[in-house]
Amino acid sequence: MKSCLALVLVLCVQGFTCAETRTEPEAPLEQATGDAPREASDKRVADTPAPAVAPAPDGTATYEDLLALLHLADVYDPGGLFIDFGTAARFKYTLGNWNSGWQGESREGDARVSTFAKTARLYLPAASKQPMQLRFRAKPYATGALIVYVNGKTAGEARVSQGAGFQEIVIPISEADIRPGENSIMLRATKTSQVRGKARSFAMDWLHFEPSSADGTAAPRRVEVAQASAGGVDRRAITLAPGAQIDWFIEVPDDGGPPPDLTVQPAADQGWLRGVVRGFDGEPIQAAITVGEQTIETGEDGTFELGLDAGEYEVAIEAEGYFSQRRHVVVEDDGVVVVNADLRRRRR
């Protein structure tokens, strides 16, 4: 069975870096020929550039290049989870662009952004059950409201105006609406405008998922791979602010063990069924989702989520006043099956 290795790096001092450990073949030093002066040979050695990455310790080999996987890491600055929209870091929290409402990446002035039309979905981790808040920088394309649903319940809304430019929006989330682990977030805009040939409501620059007690006065610091000095040598590295943290989850081969001081968590033996139920008019429907002996209700936003053991299932989707639907699904270990349904209303 594959295992999942949770690698946590906590840096508390400005200037600490996470350097790569991939080994590179060393270029052979040019040898002096004939009666070349010793000083010239020494100069060639001194001028040889340092390797771009730190060498691996003796007896070890590189398994994962964490710098190349920065977009898959959870980035926590001192305030909370930080997501840099308009970059590949966003995809792991939105299941990519497929059926999530996100329209892709573009630029708004100097900002790299992701845009959405009427609805967009996020899946954000919370370490514990506590009051939280969403704080994000976004540009509204239309005058109206942005309604935020958390785990199927209405968390709050914000009024916005077209032409106001980028603004910070804060949506408080009560402790009762938060659950430890993954939280399903839906953003729903009441108005859209035609922008570059598409209906769009917001351009998202960055988002913070943080405790409600967090000090939101400072803008988040983006985390990128860049040249940095480590041990007097310039190498590609990640430089973090004081108190920042990065988490990677990597697979450990069956015949290998974890590095010292790290723990291995077995991979989940179940998967997830999730989706949204709507009417033909696009409005969410509160429906009953039945899988075997389990029945759950969709939230106010029409979304549902259910953990299931790996296997094949028949899914029944029913709502009063609508024709029901049935779906056959196959759930894999640690996988996600998305079932979205548009129900047709019965004639009275």
N, C-alpha and C positions, 0 to 999 in steps of 0.2 A: 504494500500500500504506500502510495506517495504520502509524504508529510509536508506540512507547511511550516516554514521557519520564519518566525516573526523577528525581524532584525530592527532594533531600536537604537538610534544614535541620539544622545542627548548632549548638546553643547551649551555650556554656560558662560563661555568667555568669547568675546568678539575676536574674530580672526582665526578660530579653530577651523580646520578644513577636513573634508572627507576626501582623501585622494584615491585615485584608481589603484588597483593592485594587479592589473593585467601585465604579464611579462612580455617583453619585446626582445627579439634577438638583438644582441649588442653588435653594433657595427665594429668591424675589426679596425684597430688603430693602424694608420698608415705607418709603415716602418721606414726608418731612415736608411738610405742606401749609400754605399761608398763612404766618403769621409764627411758626410753632412755634419755640421756642428751640433753638439749636444743641445745647445740652447734652442736651436730651431725645432728639434724633436720635442723638447719640453713644452715649447709654445704650442705645438700642434695638440699635445695632450691637454694642455690647459684650456685651449679654445674649443675642445670637443663639447658640444652642447649636452646638458643633462637630459636624461630620458624624460619623455613627456609624462610617463607614469612611474610610480614607485615599483621596484622589483618585488616579486613575491618572496617570502621567506624560504630558506632552503627546505626541501622536502615537501613543498606545497605546490598547488596549481590553482589557477584562477577558475572559479566556478561561475560566478556572475559578475558582470561589469555594472556596478550599481550606478555609476554616473550615466551610463547609457539608458538606465531604467528609471531615471529621475521622474519621468512623467507617470510612472506607476506607483510612486511613493505617496504616502500620506504626509503632508507638510503641516506641521503645527508650529505657529509662532507663539509668543507668550500669551496671546489672546485666545487662540483656539485653532480649529482646522481652517486652513487657507486654501482656496481654489483659485488658480489663475486662469480665468476664462480667455478664450481666444488662443489657447495652446492645447497641446495634446494631454495636459494634466486634467482637463475637464472630462475626457471621455469615460474614465473609470467611474465617475459619479453619475453619469447619465446614460449608461449602456450605449455609448456612442451617439450617433444621430438617428439610428433606426427607431422609428415610432416613439421617440422621446420628446418631440416637439422642437428640438434644436435644429437650426437651419444651417449650421456650419460657422466658419470663422471668417472674419473680415476686419477692417480697420475703421475706426471712428477717430479722426485726428491722429494723435499719437498713441491711442489705445488699441490693443488687440482685443477684440470682443467676439462673443458668440451671441447670435440673435435668435429670437423665437417669435412666433405669431401669437396665437391666442393662449396656448397652454404649453408648458414645459415641465419636465420631470427631473428630479434629483433623488439620489439615494445616499444619505449622509450618515456616518457612524457617530454614535455617542458612547462614551466610556461608561456613563452611569445615568441614572434617572435623576434629573435635576432641571431647574428652569434654564432654558436656553434662549438664544436669539439668533436670527439671521440678520447679518449686516452686510450690505452689498452696495457696490458702486455701479450704477446703471444709467443709461440714457433712454428716456421715454420717447417714442415716436408719435404718440397720440395722447390726447387729454382724456383721462378716465381714472380707473382704479386698478390696482394690482392686488388680487386676493391670494393668500397663501394658505394651503391646506397641509397639515402634518399628520401622517398616518390616518388619512381619511377624515380628519376633523378640521374645521375652520380655525386657523390660528390668529389671523388678523388681516388687515388690508391697509394700503397706503394710496392716497390720492396723488396723482401726478399730472403735470401739464406739458403739452408739446412745446418745444422750443426752450425748455428750461435747461437743456444740456445735461451733463453728467451730474448726478446727485447721489448722496449716500442715503439709503433707506434702511430702517431698522424695524424688524417685525419680532416682537416678543413671543415666546412660546412657553406655555405653562408646563410645569413639571408633569401634570397628568397626561399631556399629549406626547411626552418623550418616552421612548423605551430604550433600554441598553441594547447596543448593537446597531443594526441598520434601521434608519428612519426614512420613510417614503415622503418626499416633499413634492407638491405640485404648485406651480405658479400659474395663475389664471388672470389674464388681462381682459378688461371689459371692452377695450377699443384697440383697433389696429389702423395703420396707415400704409399706403403703398410706398415702399422704399426700395429703390433699385430693382423694380419689377416684381417685388414680392410683398405680401401683407406681413408687416412686422409690428411688434408692440414695444419691445425693449432690446437694447444692446447691453449685454452684461460684461463688465470689465473684470471685476473680482468679487469673491464672496467669502464671508467669514461665518462659520458655524461655531458659536462660542457661548460660554456660560453667560447668563444675563447680567452677572456681576462684573463682566469684563470691562476694562476701560477702553472705549472705542474712539478715543481722541486721535490716535496715531494711525496713519495709513499703513496697511501691511507692506512688508518688504518682500519683493519677489525673490524667489530662489532660482538661481540659474547656474549652469556649469560655465566656469570662466577660468582664466589664468589667475593663479594665486600663488603666493610664496609659502612653501611648506618646508621647514628645516633649511631655509636659505636657498631652496631650489624652486624655480617657477614651474608649476605643473598645473594641469587641468584639475579643478577641484570645485567643491560646493562650499561656499562660505555662508555661515548662518549668523543671525543676530543672537545676542545673549539670551539664553533661555529657550531657544528654538529647538525643534526636534523633528526628525524625519524617520518614518517607519517604512520598511520594505517587507513584503511577504514573498518569500522565495521557496521553491520546491527543493527538498533535500533528497538525493537519490537513496534507494533502499540500502545500497552498500556503503553509504557514507554517513558520517555523524556530524553533529553541529559543531561549529567553532567553540572554543572555550567560553564559558559564561553566557551562552545563549541557550534558549530552551526550544524544544520542538513540540508543536501542537499537532495532533493527528488531524488529517483532513476530515471535513464533515462527511458523514455517511448519509446525508439527505440533500435534497435539492429544494428549489423554490418554484412555486407557481404564482405568478402575479399578472395583473392586467387591469383593464378599465372597461366599464360597461356604459354605453351611451345609447341614446335614441337616434333615430335617423336625422334629427335636427342638430345633432352634435352635443346636446346637453347631457350631463351625467345622470345616471339612473341608479337608484338604490335597489340592488338586486340581491338574491340569495345564490350563493355559489356552493354547490354540493359536490363533494368528491368522496366516494365511498360512504362511510358513516359520518363524515364531517361536513358540517354546513356553516358557512360564515356569511356575514353581510358585507356588502361594499360600503365604503365610507360616503360622506356627503359629496365627495368629488368623483364618485363612481369607481374608485380604485379598490383593489383587494390584493392580499398577499397571504400565502399559506405555505408552511414548510411541510414537505412530504418525503417519505423514504423513497429511494430509487425504485422505479418500476413503471408499469403502464396503468393509466387511470382513465375513467370516463368522467368528464366534467359536465355538470348540468348548470345552466345559467337561467334563472327564472326571476321574473318581476311581475307584480300585479298589473294587469292591463296590457301586457306585452306577450308576443309569442316567445316561447322559450327556445333555447339552443343547447345542443350537446356537442362536446368536442372530445376527441381521443388524443391523449398526450402521453409522451414518454419522458419521465423525469430521471435525470442522471445525477450521480453523486456530485455534490457541490456545483450543480448546474442550475440555470434559470430558464423556465419555460414561460413565455409571455402569451397570454390568451386575451385578446381584446374582442369585444362583442358589440355590434350595433343591433339593437332589438327593434323589431317592427311593432308598432302599436296595433292592438286589436280594434276592430270596428265595433262601435257600441250599438 
